[in-house]
């Protein structure tokens, strides 16, 4: 099975999304330190905050790289296979014949970097192929729609003998 890789735009999108989440986390840490939790004389609280800030910055810098190089997807006549993860690698395998709904979606950061996602819905839940170039996402969605239509036509012929 041949796995597809993501484009460089996906890496930039991952960095931007990570920076947004990291900035929010740093703002919460700063607000907790300034307004509520740690009086000026508690050294342990300051140490914990420093560790959280370092871990957040470390995550902002490294997680997009790991996620980018680990993310792979493959689509063939039988199934969709997606491998992704940062610390833990997750693999989703969805048989094509189990698809109920297809959708392409773009968030605000996705729109900036011209990437999209294809959301595949089955009876068991949703599976998303993320960080695809817009054109590639449309091609994948269209080919999956065609394949689903072929399967439905075959099933109708078997049931009704047409």
C-alpha positions as CSV (number, residue, x, y, z in Angstrom):
1,X,0.0,0.0,0.0
2,X,1.4,3.4,-1.1
3,X,1.0,6.2,1.4
4,X,0.7,9.8,0.4
5,X,2.6,12.6,2.2
6,X,1.4,16.1,2.9
7,X,2.6,19.3,1.1
8,X,4.7,21.9,2.8
9,X,1.6,24.1,3.2
10,X,0.3,21.6,5.7
11,X,3.5,22.1,7.8
12,X,3.0,25.9,7.8
13,X,-0.7,25.4,8.7
14,X,0.3,23.1,11.6
15,X,2.8,25.7,12.9
16,X,0.1,28.4,12.7
17,X,-2.5,26.3,14.5
18,X,0.1,25.3,17.1
19,X,1.1,28.9,17.7
20,X,-2.5,29.9,18.2
21,X,-3.1,27.1,20.7
22,X,0.3,27.8,22.4
23,X,-0.4,31.5,22.7
24,X,-3.8,30.8,24.3
25,X,-2.1,28.4,26.8
26,X,0.6,30.9,27.6
27,X,-2.0,33.6,28.2
28,X,-3.8,31.3,30.6
29,X,-0.6,30.5,32.5
30,X,0.2,34.2,32.6
31,X,-3.3,35.2,33.8
32,X,-3.2,32.5,36.5
33,X,0.2,33.7,37.7
34,X,-0.7,37.4,37.7
35,X,-4.3,37.4,39.0
36,X,-5.0,34.5,41.2
37,X,-2.9,31.5,42.1
38,X,0.6,32.4,43.0
39,X,1.5,35.2,45.5
40,X,4.9,36.8,45.0
41,X,6.5,34.7,47.7
42,X,5.7,31.2,46.5
43,X,8.7,29.8,44.6
44,X,7.1,26.5,43.8
45,X,4.3,28.1,41.9
46,X,6.8,30.1,39.9
47,X,8.8,27.0,39.1
48,X,5.7,25.1,38.0
49,X,4.7,28.0,35.8
50,X,8.2,28.2,34.3
51,X,8.1,24.4,33.5
52,X,4.6,24.8,31.9
53,X,5.9,27.7,29.7
54,X,8.9,25.7,28.6
55,X,6.8,22.7,27.8
56,X,4.3,24.8,25.9
57,X,7.1,26.4,23.8
58,X,8.7,23.1,23.2
59,X,5.4,21.7,22.0
60,X,4.8,24.7,19.7
61,X,8.1,24.2,18.0
62,X,8.4,20.4,17.8
63,X,4.8,18.9,17.5
64,X,4.1,20.3,14.0
65,X,7.3,18.7,12.7
66,X,6.6,15.3,14.2
67,X,2.9,15.4,13.1
68,X,3.9,16.4,9.6
69,X,6.5,13.6,9.1
70,X,4.2,11.0,10.7
71,X,1.0,11.9,8.8
72,X,0.3,9.5,6.0
73,X,-2.8,8.5,4.2
74,X,-3.7,6.0,1.5
75,X,-6.9,5.5,-0.5
76,X,-7.5,2.5,-2.6
77,X,-10.5,0.6,-4.0
78,X,-11.2,-1.1,-0.7
79,X,-10.4,1.3,2.1
80,X,-9.1,4.6,3.5
81,X,-6.0,4.2,5.7
82,X,-4.8,7.2,7.8
83,X,-1.8,7.2,10.1
84,X,-1.2,10.3,12.3
85,X,0.1,11.3,15.7
86,X,2.7,13.2,17.7
87,X,3.5,11.2,20.9
88,X,1.1,8.3,20.1
89,X,0.5,7.2,16.5
90,X,-3.1,6.4,15.6
91,X,-4.2,4.5,12.6
92,X,-7.7,4.6,11.1
93,X,-8.8,2.2,8.5
94,X,-12.3,2.7,6.9
95,X,-13.8,0.3,4.3
96,X,-15.1,2.3,1.4
97,X,-18.4,0.4,1.4
98,X,-19.1,1.7,5.0
99,X,-19.1,5.3,4.0
100,X,-22.3,7.2,4.6
101,X,-21.4,10.8,4.1
102,X,-18.5,12.8,2.6
103,X,-17.7,16.4,3.4
104,X,-14.9,18.9,2.7
105,X,-14.2,21.5,5.3
106,X,-11.9,24.5,5.8
107,X,-11.3,26.4,9.0
108,X,-9.9,29.9,9.2
109,X,-6.3,28.9,9.4
110,X,-6.9,26.3,6.7
111,X,-8.2,29.0,4.4
112,X,-5.1,31.1,4.9
113,X,-2.8,28.2,3.9
114,X,-5.1,26.9,1.2
115,X,-5.6,23.5,2.8
116,X,-8.7,21.5,3.5
117,X,-9.9,18.4,5.1
118,X,-12.1,15.6,3.9
119,X,-14.5,14.3,6.6
120,X,-15.7,10.8,6.1
121,X,-18.7,9.7,8.1
122,X,-19.5,6.0,8.8
123,X,-21.9,4.3,11.2
124,X,-19.0,4.2,13.7
125,X,-18.1,7.9,13.6
126,X,-16.1,10.4,11.6
127,X,-12.7,10.0,10.1
128,X,-10.9,13.1,8.8
129,X,-8.1,13.3,6.2
130,X,-6.5,16.6,7.3
131,X,-4.1,19.2,5.8
132,X,-4.8,18.4,2.1
133,X,-4.2,20.9,-0.6
134,X,-7.6,22.3,-1.6
135,X,-7.5,20.8,-5.1
136,X,-6.4,17.4,-3.7
137,X,-9.2,17.4,-1.2
138,X,-11.8,18.0,-3.9
139,X,-10.3,15.3,-6.1
140,X,-10.4,12.8,-3.2
141,X,-13.9,13.7,-2.3
142,X,-15.0,13.3,-5.9
143,X,-13.3,10.0,-6.4
144,X,-14.8,8.7,-3.1
145,X,-18.3,9.9,-4.2
146,X,-17.9,8.1,-7.5
147,X,-16.7,4.9,-5.8
148,X,-19.7,5.0,-3.4
149,X,-22.1,5.4,-6.3
150,X,-20.5,2.4,-8.0
151,X,-21.0,0.3,-4.9
152,X,-24.6,1.4,-4.4
153,X,-25.3,0.6,-8.1
154,X,-23.7,-2.9,-7.7
155,X,-25.7,-3.6,-4.6
156,X,-29.0,-2.5,-6.2
157,X,-28.3,-4.8,-9.2
158,X,-27.7,-7.7,-6.8
159,X,-30.8,-7.1,-4.8
160,X,-33.2,-6.2,-7.7
161,X,-31.5,-8.2,-10.4
162,X,-31.4,-5.3,-12.8
